[in-house]
Amino acid sequence: MRALVFEDDLCERFAPLTLTRHVSQLVWGTRTIWQSLQRLTKEELVPLGRNYLADVTRERLHVEYNPEVEEEVLLVNGRVRPDAQFERVLRSEPKLAVLFKDRLVMARVTKQQFAAFVGEAGLVTSRAVARLAKELGTSEGHDATLFENIWEIVQSNGYAIVLQGHSEKEMAPPPRLSNVKGPSSNLMISAEAEVEEITSFDVSKGPVIIDDGAHIEAFSQVAGPSYIGPKARLHAALIRSGTTIGEECRIGGEVENSIMMSYTNKSHHGYIGDSIVGEWVNLGAGSTFSNLKNTYGSVKMEVDGKKIDTNLVKLGPMVGDMAKVSIGCMVFAGKKIGVGSQVMNLVRDDVPSFTLYDGRNSHGVELKLESAILTQQRMMDRRGMALSKAGERLIEYLFDARRKERRLKKVKKGVLR
């Protein structure tokens, strides 16, 4: 039996990060939700989601996308929290639909039931879930949950690292002149990583995991729970608890309780806290993200066009893939920077995708499509990589698809002055 990992119509709540990826490709802890599901399920996983993501998802995962279904399948929501509670429900092999707040977590369905389940855009609607739940019946008394908002991923990232905090790889001891506070078993340095002397690790509150090929420069300080991904490099950085550093990131300055996705640069001083930063983002020297209001009140974030009280005193910005933040830029707490956008000075507003934004002006200017593609090609070339045709088509699609967003935010065409 195959397991279809589906997207429902709430995946937009996780924008701008989900504009460029299937919702199951969001990072939680040391891996993506998809990778966690691969470890928890025995079935072959196949993504089911928005049609425009087909090519880039096939390229990323090397699997089918939105396949034809000819037999019974297991449906699993891509927003699922892949923790011990979900694993227990999964192992029980429930015959009924498992719901969380009227949203489907998982269900086993026939070919006929599946055919009526998925909408034209590749998304599962609440109406379809209601029909399926009525037909199958619903399971009660379970603990499986779904992520409902993007900030829930940030706030539980440290927990996820603890949950996933073990490694079957060969480990190396810390350098001779390193300082380790807490149980040495919580410091997991890959034998293929390089850690210079005069580094400090605080593993008293959780593990520090340093993956293959990572390079930790002298004077870096890392507090657990934290994860440093493959080939990432820390430039005398201060990494505080709850932080994930993705593959081939280059990180300096201070990062706290945040997720930095793969291939992102923050090589210089500055502060990032309680944030998610997408792939292929560049944060210039001195750029700083606020995660706390002057009033110590809870941070609000715009979701589906409405201001939502997160009930969190600390919450930083969310940054989409391919965005660029200029040197010395300051970004207010809870703001969003869209895919491919370029921002400078003081960011007080949410910035739509493909927008040039200068905080000295009351509006942004639309980035030229050709510039967005060329910038991404140049950044990837610096890493010895190339922008694929699928990646270029995705940029073109999103540029057009997010026009309404730019119009609502009064983004103009022309030159930023």
C-alpha positions in Angstrom: 0.0 0.0 0.0 1.2 3.5 -0.9 0.9 6.5 1.5 -0.2 9.7 -0.2 1.0 12.8 1.7 -1.6 15.4 0.8 -2.0 19.1 1.0 -5.2 20.7 2.2 -6.6 24.2 1.7 -4.9 25.5 4.8 -1.4 25.2 3.3 -1.5 28.9 2.4 -1.3 29.7 6.2 2.3 28.6 5.9 3.2 31.1 3.2 5.6 32.4 2.1 7.5 29.2 2.9 4.9 26.9 1.2 4.7 29.0 -2.0 7.7 27.2 -3.3 7.4 23.7 -1.7 4.9 21.0 -0.8 3.8 21.6 2.8 5.5 18.3 3.9 8.8 19.9 2.8 8.8 22.3 5.8 11.6 21.7 8.2 10.9 20.6 11.8 13.9 19.8 13.9 16.7 18.0 12.1 14.6 17.1 9.0 11.5 17.8 6.9 8.1 16.5 7.8 8.4 14.3 4.7 11.6 12.8 6.0 10.1 12.1 9.4 7.2 10.3 7.7 9.6 8.2 5.7 11.0 7.0 9.0 7.6 6.4 10.6 5.8 4.6 7.8 6.4 1.3 6.1 4.6 2.4 2.9 6.1 4.1 -0.1 5.4 7.8 0.2 4.0 9.8 -2.7 3.2 13.6 -2.6 -0.3 14.9 -3.5 -0.7 18.6 -3.8 -0.9 21.8 -5.8 -0.4 21.1 -9.4 2.1 23.9 -10.1 4.6 22.3 -7.7 4.7 19.0 -9.6 8.0 19.5 -11.5 10.1 21.0 -8.6 8.8 18.3 -6.2 9.7 15.5 -8.6 13.1 17.0 -9.0 13.6 17.4 -5.3 12.2 14.0 -4.1 12.6 11.8 -7.2 9.1 10.4 -6.8 5.7 10.5 -8.6 3.5 13.5 -8.0 -0.4 13.5 -7.9 -0.4 9.8 -9.2 -3.3 7.8 -10.5 -4.7 5.6 -7.7 -5.7 2.0 -8.6 -5.9 0.4 -5.2 -6.5 1.2 -1.5 -4.1 3.9 -0.2 -3.2 5.6 3.1 -3.8 9.3 3.1 -1.6 11.4 5.5 -1.9 15.1 5.9 1.4 16.9 5.0 0.8 19.3 8.0 0.9 16.4 10.5 3.1 16.8 13.5 5.3 13.7 13.2 5.8 12.9 16.8 5.3 10.0 19.2 1.5 10.6 19.4 1.1 10.4 15.6 3.4 7.3 15.5 1.1 5.5 18.0 -2.0 6.3 15.9 -0.2 5.2 12.8 0.9 1.9 14.4 -2.7 1.2 15.5 -3.8 1.1 11.8 -7.1 2.8 12.4 -10.0 1.8 10.1 -11.8 5.0 10.5 -10.8 8.6 9.5 -8.6 10.3 12.0 -9.5 13.9 12.4 -8.0 16.9 14.2 -10.4 19.9 14.6 -12.5 18.6 11.6 -9.4 18.3 9.5 -8.2 15.0 8.2 -5.0 13.6 9.7 -5.0 10.2 8.1 -7.4 7.6 6.6 -7.3 4.5 4.5 -9.4 4.9 1.3 -10.5 2.9 -1.7 -9.9 4.0 -5.3 -13.5 5.2 -5.5 -13.3 7.2 -2.2 -10.1 8.8 -3.3 -11.5 10.0 -6.6 -14.0 12.2 -4.8 -11.5 13.4 -2.3 -9.1 15.7 -4.3 -10.0 19.1 -5.8 -9.1 20.4 -9.2 -6.1 22.4 -7.9 -4.6 19.3 -6.2 -5.8 20.5 -2.7 -8.1 18.7 -0.3 -11.0 20.9 0.8 -12.8 20.8 4.1 -16.0 19.8 2.3 -14.2 16.8 0.9 -13.0 15.8 4.3 -16.5 16.1 5.7 -17.9 13.8 3.0 -15.1 11.2 3.6 -15.5 11.4 7.4 -19.3 10.7 7.0 -18.6 7.7 4.8 -15.8 6.2 6.8 -16.7 7.3 10.3 -14.2 9.0 12.6 -11.7 7.8 15.2 -12.0 9.2 18.7 -9.6 9.4 21.6 -6.4 9.8 19.6 -3.6 12.4 20.2 -2.4 13.0 16.6 -2.3 16.7 15.7 -1.7 19.0 12.8 0.3 22.2 12.6 -2.3 24.9 12.2 0.0 27.9 11.8 3.6 28.5 10.8 4.6 29.8 14.3 3.8 26.5 15.8 6.7 25.0 13.9 9.1 27.6 15.2 8.0 27.3 18.8 8.3 23.5 18.9 11.6 23.2 16.9 13.7 22.6 20.0 11.4 19.9 21.1 11.7 18.3 17.6 15.5 18.3 17.8 15.3 16.6 21.2 12.8 14.0 19.8 15.0 13.3 16.8 18.3 13.8 18.7 20.2 10.6 18.0 22.5 9.5 15.3 23.7 6.1 14.0 26.7 7.7 12.3 30.3 7.4 13.6 30.9 10.3 16.1 34.1 12.3 16.7 35.2 13.7 20.1 35.2 17.5 20.6 38.5 19.3 20.0 41.1 19.4 22.8 40.5 23.1 23.7 36.7 23.0 23.4 34.4 23.6 26.3 31.4 21.2 26.8 28.8 22.0 29.4 26.4 19.1 30.2 26.5 15.4 29.4 29.0 14.5 26.6 26.6 12.1 25.1 24.4 15.1 24.1 27.2 16.3 21.8 27.1 14.5 18.5 29.8 15.5 16.1 30.0 13.6 12.8 33.3 12.0 12.1 33.1 13.8 8.8 32.6 17.3 10.3 35.4 19.7 11.2 35.3 21.5 14.6 38.1 23.9 15.3 39.6 24.4 18.8 38.3 27.1 21.1 34.7 26.4 20.6 32.0 26.1 23.2 29.0 23.7 23.4 26.2 23.9 26.0 24.3 20.5 25.9 22.8 20.8 29.4 19.3 21.4 27.9 19.4 19.2 24.9 21.6 17.8 22.1 23.9 19.6 19.7 24.0 17.6 16.5 26.7 18.5 13.9 26.2 16.7 10.6 28.6 15.5 7.9 30.9 18.0 6.3 29.9 20.9 8.7 32.6 23.3 9.7 32.5 25.0 13.1 35.1 27.8 13.2 36.9 28.8 16.4 35.1 31.0 18.9 31.7 29.6 17.9 29.2 28.9 20.7 26.4 26.4 20.2 23.6 25.7 22.8 21.4 22.7 22.5 19.0 21.6 21.4 20.4 22.7 18.0 21.2 21.0 14.7 24.0 22.0 12.3 23.3 20.5 8.9 25.6 18.9 6.3 28.3 21.2 4.9 27.0 24.2 6.9 29.6 26.6 8.2 29.6 28.7 11.4 31.8 31.8 11.3 32.5 32.4 15.0 28.7 32.3 15.4 26.5 32.3 18.5 23.8 29.6 18.1 21.2 29.5 20.8 18.7 26.8 21.8 16.0 25.6 19.4 18.0 26.4 16.2 18.2 24.4 13.0 20.9 25.4 10.4 20.3 23.8 7.0 22.6 22.2 4.5 25.4 24.4 3.2 24.2 27.5 5.1 26.9 30.0 6.1 26.1 31.6 9.4 27.7 34.3 11.5 26.4 36.6 14.3 23.6 35.3 16.6 20.7 33.0 15.7 18.2 31.9 18.3 15.3 29.4 18.2 15.1 29.7 14.4 15.1 27.5 11.3 17.5 28.5 8.6 16.8 26.4 5.5 19.4 25.1 3.1 21.8 27.3 1.1 21.1 30.5 3.0 23.7 33.0 3.8 24.0 35.0 7.0 27.8 35.2 7.2 28.1 38.4 9.3 27.0 40.0 12.6 23.3 40.6 13.3 20.5 38.8 15.1 17.8 36.3 14.0 15.3 35.1 16.6 12.1 32.9 16.5 12.0 33.0 12.7 12.0 30.7 9.7 14.2 31.7 6.8 13.8 29.9 3.5 16.3 28.5 1.0 18.7 30.6 -1.1 18.2 33.7 1.1 21.0 36.3 1.7 21.0 38.3 4.9 23.4 41.2 4.6 25.9 42.3 7.4 24.1 43.8 10.4 20.6 42.8 9.3 18.5 42.2 12.4 15.1 40.6 13.0 13.0 41.7 15.9 11.2 39.0 17.9 9.8 41.1 20.8 7.6 44.2 20.9 8.5 47.2 23.1 5.3 46.6 25.0 6.1 42.9 25.7 2.6 42.2 24.2 1.8 39.2 22.0 2.9 39.4 18.4 0.3 39.5 15.7 0.8 38.1 12.2 -1.2 38.5 9.1 -2.8 35.3 7.9 -5.3 35.1 5.0 -5.5 38.8 5.0 -6.4 39.1 8.7 -4.3 40.0 11.7 -4.1 37.0 14.0 -2.9 37.2 17.6 -0.3 34.4 18.0 -0.4 34.7 21.8 3.4 34.6 21.6 5.5 37.3 23.3 8.4 36.3 21.0 8.0 35.7 17.3 10.3 36.9 14.5 9.8 37.4 10.8 9.1 34.6 8.2 11.2 34.9 5.0 10.4 33.2 1.7 12.9 31.5 -0.6 15.3 33.6 -2.7 14.6 36.8 -0.7 17.5 39.3 -0.1 17.9 41.5 3.0 20.2 44.4 2.6 23.0 45.4 5.0 21.9 47.1 8.2 18.2 46.2 7.5 15.9 46.0 10.5 12.7 43.8 10.3 9.8 44.1 12.7 8.5 41.1 14.7 6.0 38.9 13.0 6.4 40.3 9.5 6.6 38.3 6.3 9.0 38.8 3.4 7.8 37.1 0.2 9.5 34.9 -2.4 12.3 36.7 -4.3 11.7 40.0 -2.6 14.5 42.4 -1.8 14.2 44.7 1.3 16.3 47.5 2.8 16.3 49.9 5.7 13.3 49.4 8.1 10.7 46.7 7.2 7.5 47.6 9.0 5.0 45.8 6.7 4.5 42.5 5.2 6.3 42.4 1.8 4.7 40.6 -1.1 6.6 38.3 -3.3 8.8 39.8 -6.0 8.9 43.3 -4.5 11.6 45.8 -4.0 10.9 47.4 -0.6 12.5 50.4 1.1 11.1 51.2 4.5 11.5 55.0 3.8 8.7 54.7 1.2 5.0 53.8 1.9 4.9 51.2 -0.9 7.2 48.8 -2.8 8.1 48.5 -6.4 7.6 45.4 -8.5 10.8 43.5 -9.1 11.4 42.6 -12.7 10.9 38.9 -13.5 14.2 38.8 -15.5 16.0 40.2 -12.5 14.5 37.6 -10.1 15.6 34.8 -12.4 19.1 36.2 -13.0 19.7 36.9 -9.3 18.8 33.3 -8.5 21.0 31.9 -11.3 24.0 34.0 -10.0 23.5 32.9 -6.4 23.4 29.2 -7.4 26.4 29.6 -9.6 28.4 30.8 -6.6 27.7 27.4 -5.0 28.6 25.5 -8.2 24.9 24.8 -8.9 22.5 25.7 -11.7 18.9 26.8 -11.8 16.9 24.1 -13.4 14.2 24.6 -16.0 11.7 23.5 -13.4 13.0 26.1 -10.9 12.8 28.8 -13.6 9.2 27.8 -14.5 8.3 28.0 -10.8 9.6 31.6 -10.5 7.7 32.6 -13.6 4.5 31.0 -12.3 4.7 32.6 -8.9 5.6 36.0 -10.3 2.3 35.9 -12.2 0.3 34.2 -9.5 1.2 36.7 -6.8 0.2 39.8 -8.8 -3.0 40.1 -6.7 -1.0 40.1 -3.5 1.2 42.9 -4.8 -1.8 44.9 -6.0 -3.5 44.6 -2.6 -0.3 45.9 -0.9 -0.2 48.8 -3.4 3.1 47.7 -5.0 3.8 49.8 -8.0 5.7 49.3 -11.2 8.7 51.5 -12.0 12.0 52.3 -10.2 12.5 52.4 -6.5 13.6 55.9 -5.5 
